[in-house]
């Protein structure tokens, strides 16, 4: 994830880690691609965030196609 505080100009990047799958039971479609949340310090203002999918290969070498996304939101 790449983000920019449109109010202050501060930018940053963070990577979302994969959530380990529970292999003790059946795997549902939503369990194949789950990411752990990440916290970043953006400061207050209007934030723009872009999902930069495929920027780096995952540690296990397995990668699926995900559509990149974009969003803006206000942070107090």
Order of alpha helices (4+ residues) and beta strands (2+ residues): beta-beta-beta-beta
